[in-house]
Amino acid sequence: MIIWPASATRSACLANLRSVSTLALLCCVALTLGACVAVTMPPRPEVIRAATPEHFSVCHGNSCRDIDTLALNAAQRRILTALFDKPPPDAASERARIATAIAAMERWVGARTGTDRDRGGTFPGLGEPGQMDCIDESTNTTTYLTLFTSQGWLRLHRVEARMARGFLPLAWPHTTAVIMEIGTGQRYAVDSWFLDNRQPPFIVPLKIWRHGWKPPH
């Protein structure tokens, strides 16, 4: 895994174009085009770590450049409560509920922040209002999962720290939210970056995700 210095800037990276280093060249291209390279950077202090329905933050603008503080209304809380109300028959069923709930959160949040225009990936909507990168997506998904946990809605999973993968063949660095199945200890990537806003995220074993997993075409 490659750890990118937090002090890296586009101008500094572009200066390295004079270098013959292939890695430096890749860094420059990624930063210039807005790819997800800052995968090891911690969330900004403004990100609310103890998220609740009444008080949670939303990142957008690429790498949490913009952060809004929001709250769910009564109707939205009722929808989520009904979704998680009955104990799930198994962990796979709870993961399916998680995916549905995150899609609902993206829909509600998107209408208020302009991120309802977000398109899957970074490059399809690059430079467009409302477009998010994987730092935004993974931070927000982790926030939503923390919010669900605060209400006792997750019975069979625990929220973990975000995870990153480094350069892979023909792939940029990437980061994702993570949950752990309590009964087995197996970790899963909860990745909404590949999809347009309001689509249920992919939830796949983290071990597979870290080896370059991407959605089948």
C-alpha positions in Angstrom: 0.0 0.0 0.0 1.3 3.4 -0.9 1.0 6.1 1.8 0.7 9.6 0.2 2.0 12.5 2.3 -0.8 14.8 3.5 1.2 17.8 2.3 1.2 16.7 -1.3 -0.3 19.3 -3.6 -1.0 19.5 -7.3 1.7 22.1 -8.0 4.3 20.1 -6.1 3.3 16.9 -7.9 3.3 18.5 -11.3 6.8 19.7 -10.7 7.9 16.1 -10.5 7.0 15.7 -14.2 10.6 16.4 -14.8 11.5 13.2 -13.0 11.9 10.0 -14.8 10.2 8.1 -12.0 7.1 6.3 -13.2 5.5 6.5 -9.8 5.9 10.3 -9.7 4.3 10.5 -13.1 1.3 8.4 -11.9 0.9 10.6 -8.9 0.8 13.7 -11.0 -1.8 12.3 -13.4 -4.0 11.1 -10.5 -3.9 14.4 -8.6 -4.5 16.4 -11.8 -7.5 14.4 -12.8 -9.0 14.1 -9.4 -8.6 10.4 -8.9 -8.9 8.9 -5.4 -5.3 9.1 -4.2 -5.6 10.6 -0.7 -6.8 7.3 0.6 -4.7 7.4 3.8 -5.8 10.8 5.0 -8.0 10.8 8.1 -11.3 12.6 8.0 -11.4 16.3 8.7 -12.1 17.3 12.3 -15.5 18.6 11.2 -16.7 15.1 10.3 -19.1 14.0 13.1 -17.8 10.7 14.5 -20.7 10.1 16.9 -23.4 10.4 14.2 -27.1 10.3 15.2 -30.3 10.9 13.2 -30.5 14.3 14.8 -26.9 15.3 14.1 -24.6 13.9 11.3 -22.2 15.3 8.8 -22.0 14.8 5.0 -18.8 15.2 2.9 -18.8 16.3 -0.7 -16.7 18.4 -3.1 -13.9 15.8 -3.4 -11.9 14.6 -0.3 -14.4 16.3 2.1 -13.7 19.8 0.8 -17.2 20.7 1.8 -19.0 19.4 4.9 -22.6 19.9 5.8 -24.4 19.1 9.1 -27.8 17.6 8.7 -30.6 15.8 10.6 -33.2 13.3 9.5 -36.9 14.3 9.7 -39.5 12.2 11.5 -40.7 10.5 8.4 -37.2 9.4 7.4 -36.5 8.0 10.8 -39.7 6.0 10.7 -38.7 4.5 7.3 -35.3 3.4 8.7 -36.8 2.1 12.0 -39.3 0.0 10.0 -36.5 -1.4 7.9 -34.4 -2.5 10.8 -37.3 -3.2 13.3 -37.4 -7.0 13.2 -34.2 -9.0 14.0 -32.7 -10.2 10.7 -32.7 -14.0 10.1 -29.0 -14.0 9.3 -26.1 -11.7 8.7 -26.6 -11.7 4.9 -30.1 -10.3 5.4 -28.8 -7.6 7.6 -26.2 -6.6 5.0 -29.0 -6.3 2.5 -30.9 -4.0 4.9 -27.7 -1.9 5.3 -27.4 -1.5 1.5 -31.1 -0.4 1.3 -30.7 2.0 4.2 -27.5 3.6 2.7 -29.3 4.1 -0.6 -32.1 5.9 1.2 -29.7 8.1 3.1 -28.0 9.1 -0.2 -31.4 10.0 -1.7 -32.4 12.2 1.2 -29.0 13.8 1.7 -28.5 14.3 -2.1 -31.6 16.4 -2.4 -30.3 18.8 0.3 -26.6 18.9 -0.7 -26.7 18.7 -4.5 -25.0 15.3 -4.4 -28.0 13.7 -6.0 -26.2 14.4 -9.2 -23.2 12.3 -8.2 -22.2 9.7 -10.8 -20.5 6.4 -10.2 -16.7 6.6 -10.1 -14.8 9.9 -10.2 -14.1 10.6 -13.9 -17.6 10.3 -15.4 -18.8 13.4 -13.5 -15.4 15.0 -13.0 -15.7 18.7 -12.3 -19.5 18.6 -12.3 -21.4 20.0 -9.3 -22.3 17.3 -6.8 -19.7 14.9 -7.9 -18.0 13.0 -5.1 -14.8 10.9 -4.9 -14.1 7.8 -2.9 -13.0 9.8 0.2 -16.4 11.5 0.3 -18.2 8.3 -0.3 -16.4 6.1 2.2 -16.5 8.8 4.9 -20.3 9.3 4.4 -21.0 5.6 4.3 -19.1 5.2 7.6 -21.1 8.1 9.0 -24.4 6.4 8.0 -23.3 3.1 9.5 -22.4 4.8 12.7 -25.8 6.5 12.7 -27.5 3.1 12.3 -25.4 1.7 15.2 -26.3 4.6 17.5 -30.0 3.5 17.2 -29.3 -0.2 17.9 -30.3 -1.1 14.3 -27.2 -3.2 13.6 -27.4 -6.4 15.5 -25.0 -8.7 13.6 -22.3 -6.2 12.4 -19.9 -3.7 13.8 -18.6 -0.6 12.0 -14.9 -0.7 11.3 -12.4 2.0 10.2 -12.2 2.8 6.5 -9.7 0.7 4.5 -7.6 1.6 1.5 -5.9 -0.3 -1.2 -2.8 1.0 -3.1 -1.8 0.9 -6.7 -2.9 -2.2 -8.6 -2.5 -3.0 -12.2 -4.6 -0.6 -14.2 -6.3 0.7 -11.0 -5.9 3.8 -8.9 -5.8 3.8 -5.1 -9.2 3.5 -3.6 -10.9 3.5 -0.1 -14.1 2.1 1.3 -16.2 1.8 4.4 -16.0 -1.5 6.3 -18.2 -3.6 8.5 -17.4 -6.7 10.4 -19.8 -9.6 10.9 -19.7 -10.2 14.6 -20.4 -13.9 14.5 -17.6 -14.8 12.1 -15.2 -11.9 12.3 -15.3 -11.6 8.5 -15.0 -8.0 7.2 -16.8 -6.6 4.3 -16.2 -3.5 2.1 -19.3 -1.3 1.8 -18.5 0.5 -1.4 -20.9 3.1 -2.9 -18.3 4.8 -5.1 -18.8 2.7 -8.1 -22.5 3.7 -8.4 -24.6 6.8 -9.1 -26.2 8.5 -6.1 -29.1 6.6 -4.3 -28.0 3.2 -5.6 -27.4 0.5 -2.9 -23.7 0.0 -2.3 -21.8 -3.1 -3.1 -21.0 -5.2 0.0 -18.3 -7.7 -0.7 -15.7 -9.5 1.5 -12.9 -7.1 2.3 -10.2 -9.7 1.3 -11.6 -9.8 -2.2 -12.0 -6.1 -2.4 -8.4 -5.4 -1.4 -7.2 -7.5 -4.3 -8.7 -5.1 -6.8 -12.4 -6.1 -6.9 -14.7 -4.0 -9.1 -18.2 -4.6 -10.2 -18.7 -7.0 -13.2 -19.8 -5.3 -16.4 
